Amino acid sequence: MDLNIDYVESLAKRLLPLETWGFVESARTDSFLIYNSQWCRLRFNINVDHHNKSLFISYGRLHAADDKATIKWMGEDYFCWINESRESRILLQFLDGLTSEEAYKTSRERLKLYKDFEASVSASHQEINSVELQFMRHAMVWEHYGLRFFELFDLRRPDLWDDFINFLKEYFRLYYEKLDINLQKQGQKRTHHEIPPYRRC
């Protein structure tokens, strides 16, 4: 498997219902491919690290920059993409109706949605490579949450985004509170991020 943008595009068109959700291509280079819908942006980014290639699939609001992780918002730097990271997991927990405390306390557990998906794939006995599996996981998220997932990014619904950011702030307050206690026991102090992980627009 040669991980390149043409291959990524072919998988996106085969495994994701792009047309159903109105996604159209808006930007392309040799390293990334971006689609826009009326609700959000969808970015496929190929990262090269020590000659190893990996694919990151990210979601952003319609003002997210093509090729930057941050943008200036009200005079400050804000993250503008959510990729397959801790924040994307928290986003799904928010959509599931968990409280920030419940999301934090279960942060080391696999999401039931993912466990069910992996069990289904395993039972199908299909020959699937890791990148195909990545796309299929996103397709499953789209099917499971539907419009609720995309609307969260909608610039026309700032109330939804504000609720999510408040959820994130409380999650990370709990996270850093516990981290500081553990570091204090070891006689250490936390290194503060230049941009807090909850500062997203």
For each residue, the residues with C-beta under 8 A, 3 or more apart:
1: 7 129 131
2: 7
3: 7 8 46 53 54 55 131
4: 7 8 30 46
5: 8 9 28 29 30 31 32 33 44 46
6: 9 10
7: 1 2 3 4 10 11 131
8: 3 4 5 11 12 33 44 46 55 131
9: 5 6 12 13 33
10: 6 7 13 14
11: 7 8 14 15 131 132 135
12: 8 9 15 16 18 33 35 44 135
13: 9 10 16 18
14: 10 11
15: 11 12 132 135 136 139
16: 12 13 23 135 138 139 142
17: 20 21 139 142
18: 12 13 21 23 35
19: 22 23
20: 17
21: 17 18 37 39 142 150
22: 19 37 38
23: 16 18 19 35 36 37 42
24: 35 36 37
25: 28 33 34 35
26: 34 35 36 41
27: 32 33 34 66
28: 5 25 32 33 34
29: 5 32 67
30: 4 5
31: 5 45 46 47 48
32: 5 27 28 29 43 44 45 46 66 67
33: 5 8 9 12 25 27 28 43 44
34: 25 26 27 28 41 42 43 44 66
35: 12 18 23 24 25 26 41 42 43
36: 23 24 26 40 41 42 62
37: 21 22 23 24 40 41 42 150
38: 22 154
39: 21 62 150 151 153 154
40: 36 37 59 60 61 62 150 153 154
41: 26 34 35 36 37 59 60 61 62 64 153
42: 23 34 35 36 37 57 58 59
43: 32 33 34 35 56 57 58 59 60 64 66 81
44: 5 8 12 32 33 34 55 56 57
45: 31 32 55 56 57 58 83
46: 3 4 5 8 31 32 53 54 55
47: 31 53 54 55 56
48: 31 51 52 53
49: 52 54
50:
51: 48
52: 48 49
53: 3 46 47 48
54: 3 46 47 49
55: 3 8 44 45 46 47 131 134
56: 43 44 45 47 83 84
57: 42 43 44 45 83 84 134 135 138
58: 42 43 45 81 82 83 84
59: 40 41 42 43 81 82 83 88 153
60: 40 41 43 63 64 80 81 82 153
61: 40 41 64 80 153 154 155 161 201
62: 36 39 40 41 153 155
63: 60 71 80 155 201
64: 41 43 60 61 71 80 81
65: 68 70 71 80
66: 27 32 34 43
67: 29 32
68: 65 71 80
69: 79 80 81
70: 65 77 78 79 80 195
71: 63 64 65 68 77 78 80 201
72: 75 76 77 78
73: 76 77 78 201
74:
75: 72
76: 72 73 199
77: 70 71 72 73 194 195 199
78: 70 71 72 73 195 199 200 201
79: 69 70 82 195 197 199 200 201
80: 60 61 63 64 65 68 69 70 71 200 201
81: 43 58 59 60 64 69
82: 58 59 60 79 85 87 88 91 200
83: 45 56 57 58 59 87 88
84: 56 57 58 88 134
85: 82 88 89
86: 89 90 107 197
87: 82 83 90 91 168 197 200
88: 59 82 83 84 85 91 92
89: 85 86 92 93 107 111
90: 86 87 93 94 103 167 168 171
91: 82 87 88 94 95 152 164
92: 88 89 95 96 111 113 141 145
93: 89 90 96 98 102 103 106 111
94: 90 91 97 98 103 152 163 164 167
95: 91 92 145 148 149 152
96: 92 93
97: 94
98: 93 94 102 103 106
99: 102 103
100: 103 104 167 168 170 171 174
101: 104 105 170 174
102: 93 98 99 105 106
103: 90 93 94 98 99 100 106 107 167 171
104: 100 101 107 171 174 175
105: 101 102
106: 93 98 102 103 109
107: 86 89 103 104 175
108:
109: 106
110: 114 115
111: 89 92 93 114 115
112: 115 116
113: 92 116 117 140 141 144
114: 110 111 117 118 137
115: 110 111 112 118 119
116: 112 113 119 120
117: 113 114 120 121 136 137 140
118: 114 115 121 122
119: 115 116 122 123
120: 116 117 123 124
121: 117 118 124 126 128 133 136
122: 118 119 125
123: 119 120
124: 120 121
125: 122
126: 121
127:
128: 121 132 133 136
129: 1 132 133
130: 133 134
131: 1 3 7 8 11 55 134 135
132: 11 15 128 129 135 136
133: 121 128 129 130 136 137
134: 55 57 84 130 131 137 138
135: 11 12 15 16 57 131 132 138 139
136: 15 117 121 128 132 133 139 140
137: 114 117 133 134 140 141
138: 16 57 134 135 141 142
139: 15 16 17 135 136 142 143
140: 113 117 136 137 143 144
141: 92 113 137 138 144 145 149
142: 16 17 21 138 139 145 146 149
143: 139 140 146
144: 113 140 141
145: 92 95 141 142 148 149
146: 142 143 149
147: 150 151
148: 95 145 151 152
149: 95 141 142 145 146 152
150: 21 37 39 40 147 153 154
151: 39 147 148 154 157 160
152: 91 94 95 148 149 157 160 161 164
153: 39 40 41 59 60 61 62 150 161
154: 38 39 40 61 150 151 157 160 161
155: 61 62 63 158
156:
157: 151 152 154 160 161
158: 155 161 162
159: 162 163
160: 151 152 154 157 163 164
161: 61 152 153 154 157 158 164 165
162: 158 159 165 166
163: 94 159 160 166 167
164: 91 94 152 160 161 167 168
165: 161 162 168 169 198 200
166: 162 163 169 170
167: 90 94 100 103 163 164 170 171
168: 87 90 100 164 165 171 172 197 198 200
169: 165 166 172 173 198
170: 100 101 166 167 173 174
171: 90 100 103 104 167 168 174 175 198
172: 168 169 175 176 196 197 198
173: 169 170 176 177
174: 100 101 104 170 171 177 178
175: 104 107 171 172 178 179
176: 172 173 179 180 190
177: 173 174 180 181
178: 174 175 181 182
179: 175 176 182 183 190
180: 176 177 183 184 190
181: 177 178 184 185
182: 178 179 185 186
183: 179 180 186 188 189 190
184: 180 181 187 188 189
185: 181 182
186: 182 183
187: 184
188: 183 184
189: 183 184
190: 176 179 180 183
191:
192:
193: 196 197
194: 77
195: 70 77 78 79 199
196: 172 193 199
197: 79 86 87 168 172 193
198: 165 168 169 171 172
199: 76 77 78 79 195 196
200: 78 79 80 82 87 165 168
201: 61 63 71 73 78 79 80
